[in-house]
């Protein structure tokens, strides 16, 4: 099978790259090994951990992926990313010029660039409501209610807490593993359960301006939160949960649907295991674990970092197992004894040139690119830019391929 571009990976970076290629008329295929880390994301996306991300990005060293893109192009691609989310049916809030904050499952406010519309968010540390009623299923395990109510009250929001029960959730509560976000969301997808919850809210919410719920609305449907607002005549907002994330799963599904609707192909459950080159060292094809050979003019490595096994580590060091790409940042020691310090291994990754061509033995491969968390030269945790680097570098690579 032949494509314009084969992308090895199935997560956020791979999907954003694939969609940008597909909507510009390129035939693209994804080799997706399995579940991506989007399933564990709260579906808020950080560009850089600074109040004004673009100003901070302008000061980064040349080894950083953002510096290779350039701050003006980062700003432009941030706008493209918002377009793509909208095309996929994902409504977002936020701007690359100034971060806003979203509440976490443990009640902290965290800076981000884009967040899913309907999640509790604040600009300049101020929420746009003064009173709230937090409704949580009895036995629910995926948010810390006492931390959240305390944090809201410290921000000047009078908050009441109501634990509710529904017959289907009582059955699920007999098995603690069933009282997780996805299971609750599946229950609330059913009309009878949603109407029962609406009745509880109307009865118990009092004068609260806003009703808050864990992000467990709309696992299989997109309009559940809006329907609940109409049923209760209340504004309903969501609080992100611990993994697995309903909003993350929904975002991944929406991006996959958009990619396939544009003609993209996804080889789900396939792992790229080998590749072939021509006499110039360019990649000709990759072969998957299911013995499918995919040929293309361009190849993009978006397999993620250690979690996605895009990078592997042992006592001898760090490697990229498919192409044997050069690695940067793999200097000893790879860890710091202080668990709260930035860990050196987080900066490890594939070495690339200014256009994100992968380097092998110091030489760039003209039709082989890398994007996302497999790249080296930055610390996604310390800098709060994991999702941003995934998105921006993916779109940069896509546009380079489009303009070849």
N, C-alpha and C positions, 0 to 999 in steps of 0.2 A: 504494500500500500504506500502511496506517495502523497506527501503533503508539502505545503510551502514551509511550514515550521512544525517541528515536534517539540513539545514542552514536557520535560520529565519532572513530574510532580503534580499534585492535585489540590494544593492548598490555596491560600489567599493570593500569593504571588503568582502562581501558575495560572489561576483563573483570571486575574486582572490582565496579565500578559495576553492570554488567549482571547479574551473578549476584545481587547484593543486591536489585536490582529484581525480577528474575525469581522469586526465592524468596519474595518478598512479593506475588506475584500480578500483577505488572505485565508487560505485553507490551513487550519491549525488542528492539531491533535494533542491531547493530554494523556500521558502515561501515569495513571493514578494508582499507587500501590494500595492505599487503604484510607482509613479515617484520618482527616487532617486535624491540625491543632485548632482550627476554627471552632470545632466542637467544644473546646474548652475555653473559648474566648467569651468575654462578656459583651462582645460586639460593640466595644468602643475602641477607637483607633488613635493611637498616639503618634504624632509627628516628631516632636522633640520635647523633652521635659524642661520647658522654660515658658514663662508667660507669653512671650512673643517668639514663637519657634523660628521664624525666618531670620530674625536678627541673630539668634544663637547659631543657626546653621551656617550663616555667612562667616563665622569665626572658626569653623572646624578645620582640622588638618587635611591635607590632600589625600591621605590614606582612607578617609571616611567615605563611604558610598555616596553620601549627599554631596560631598565636595566634588566628586567625579561628575555628578549630574549638573551641579551649579545651582546657586540659590534662585536665580530667576526661573530656571527650568523646573526646579522643585515647586515653586509657586504655581507655575502653569500646569504642571502635572497633577498637583493637588486639586485643581479645578476639573481636570479630566476625570479624576477618580470620583468626584461627586457626581459627574454626569453618568458614569458607568453604574454607580449605585442606584441612581434614579432610574436608569434604563432597566435595571434588574428588579425594580419595584421596592427598593430599600430606601426609605426616607431617612435622611440624616440631618443632624444639627451640628453646626460648627464652622470654623474658618481657620485657614492656615495662618492668618495674620495674628490671631490671638487665641490661645487655648481657653477652653471652659473646663469646668470640673464636673465629674460624675461621682455619684455615691457608690461605694463598694459594698460587698456582702457583709463586711465587718464595720461599716459605718464611717470609714475614712472617705474624704473627698480626694479624688485623683485627677490630675490634669490630663486632658485629651484634646485631640484635634477634631475628630468626628465622633458622634455618638448616635445610636439608633434613636429616632424620634419616639418619644414616649417614655424614655428613661429619665429618672430624676437627675437634673443637671443644674449647675449654678454658674453665673457669670460674676466675676469679682467677688467670689465667696458669698453671694447672696442668692437665696432661692426666691422665686416669684410667688410664694404663698406663705401664709402665716400660721395656718393650722392644717393638720392632716390626721387621717385615721388610717392606721396600718393594719391590714387584714392578712393574717397568716394561717394556713391550714394547720390544724392540730397535728403535732408530731412531725412537722416539716423540718428537714435537716440542713437546708442549704443557704440560710441566712442567719445572722446573729442578731436577733430582735432587740436585745437589751442594748447592744452597742449602737444599733441604728437609731433607736428612739432617743438615746442619750445624745448622739451626734446632732440629730435634728433639733432637739431642745436647746443645745448649745448654740445653734444657728438661729435661735429665736422662733422656732416653729413649735407651737403647742401640738403635742402628738399623743394620740390615744392608741392603744393596742387592743385588737380583737382577734382571738383565735376562733376560727370557724370550722365546722365539720359538715361534710356531705356524706350521704350513705355510701357512695362509691369509694370515697376516701377512707371511710372507716374500714372497709374491706382491705384496702391497700395498706392501711396502717398495721395490719396484722403481720406484715412482712416489712421490716424497716427499710430494706433496699428499694421498696416500691414508693416510699415517700420522698422521692427525689424530683427535681424540676421537670424532667421529661414526662414522668408518669403522671404528675399532677396536671401538666399541660394537656396531656391526652384526655384526661377526664374532663377538663374544662372546655375542650373542643365540642363536647356534647351539649346540645341546646338545653336539655333539661337541667344539667348541672350548672350551666352558666346562668340560667334563669333563677335557680335556687340561690346561687351566690349573690345575684343582683338583689333578691329579696332580703338577704341578710344585710347587705350594705345599706339599703334604704332604711332598714329597721335600726341599725346599730351605729351609723356614721355620725349621727348628730349634726352639729353645725360645721363640721370640718370642711374647709375649702376644697381639699384634695383627698382622694382615696388612693392609698398606696398598696401595691401588691408585689410579691416576688415576681420576677420575670418568668411567669408560667402561663402566659396567655398566647394562644394561637400557634400550637405546634404544627398543625396541618392546615390551618387557615390563617389568612393575613389580617382579617378585620375583627378579631375577637375583642381586642381592647376597645375599639371604637363602638362595637355593639354594646359592650358593657356600659360604656359612657352613656349611650342613648337609653339603655334600660334603667339606669340609676339617676339620670340627669345630673351626673357628677363628672368632674374631671378625674380621670384615672391615670396614674403614672406607675412605672415599674421600677423595682430595685433589682439590679443584677444579682445573680446567685452564684454560689460556688459551682465548679464544673460537675457534671456536664451542663452546658449553657443552651437553653432553648433558643435565645436570640442568635447565638453563634451558629447553631445547626440551621436555623432558618436562613441566615445570611448566606451560608455555604450553598444551601439548596437553591436559593434564588440566583446566585451567580452561576451555578451549574446550568440551571434552566436557561438563563440568558445566553450563555455560551453555546449550548446545543441548539437553541432557537436560531442563532446566527449561522448555523452550519458547522459548528465545531464538533469534533469527535472526542469522546472520553473512553479510554481503554481502562475501565475500572478493574481493580484487582490484579493489574499487571505491574511487574517490577522490571525496569530496564536492567538487563544482566550483562550485555556485551555490546560492542559497537564495531563498525568497520570504517576504515579511512581510505582516501585515495592517495595517489603518489605525492600530493602536496601536503598531506597531513590533515586535510579537512575531513570532517565527519560525513560519511555517506549514508549510514543507516544505524539504527539501534535495534536490537532484538530483545524481546521481553521474556519473562519467566514462563509465558504460555506459548512460546515459540512463534510469536508474531514478529515479523520484520517490518519496520517502518522506515521509509526513505524520505528525505527532505532536503531542501536547500539550506535550512538553518535549524539549529538545535539549541534549546534553552534548558539549562540545569536549574531547577527550582525545587529541589528535593528537601529543603529545610536543613536545619542544623542537626544536633545530636539526637533530638527527640524523633525526628523524621528519618533518621539514619542516613541523611545526606552527608554527614560527617561521622567518622568512627574514630574511637580513641582506644589505645592500649598503652602498655608500659613503654613502648618505643616511641609513641607520639600520636599525632592526629593525621588522618588521611581522608581523602575523598575517594570512595571505593570504586566508582564506575569508570571515570576517565583518568584517574591518577593526577588530578589537577595540583598545581603548586598551592601550598598552604602558607598563609601569613599568620603571625601571632602565636605560633606554637612554640614559644620559648619556655624553658623551665625556670621556675615552677609554674604549673598550670593552675594551681589553686593557692588561695591565701588561707592561713589557719583561722583568721577572723571571718566567721560565716557571714557577717554583715558588710564586709568589704567587697568592692567590685572584684569578681573572680576573673583572673587572667584568661581562663579558657573561654570566657564569653566573647573575647575578641578574636578567637581563632576562626578561620574560614578560608574559602577559596580566594586566590589572588587573581585579580583581573586588571585589564588596562583601562584607559579612560572611557571606552565605549562598552565596558563590561565583557569584552572577550576574555575567555578563560586563558590563563597562562599555564603552559606545560614546559618545564625545564627552562623557564624564562622567556619562552616564545609564545605569542598569542596565536590562538587557533581562530582563523577568520570567520568561521561560520558556527562557532560554539560560544554561547553566552551563559552567564550566571546571573541570577537575581534572587532577592529575598534573603532569608536568614542563613543561607549557606555562605554568604559573603563574609569576609573578614574585615577588620579595621574599625569596628564599632562595638559598643556594649549595649545591647538592647534593653537590659534591665536598668542599668545606671542611667541611661539616656532617655528611657521611656519612648524608644523610637522603633520598636520591633515591627509593628504593623505599618508604620510610615515607610520604613526602608523596604519592606516587602512590596508595598504598593508602588512607591515612586520608582524604585529600580526596575520593577516589572514593566511599568509603562515606558520608562526610558529605553529599555531593551526593545520593546515592541515598536517604538517609533524609529529606532535605529534600523530595525529590519524592514519596516515599511518604506523607509527612505533609501534603502540600498540601491 
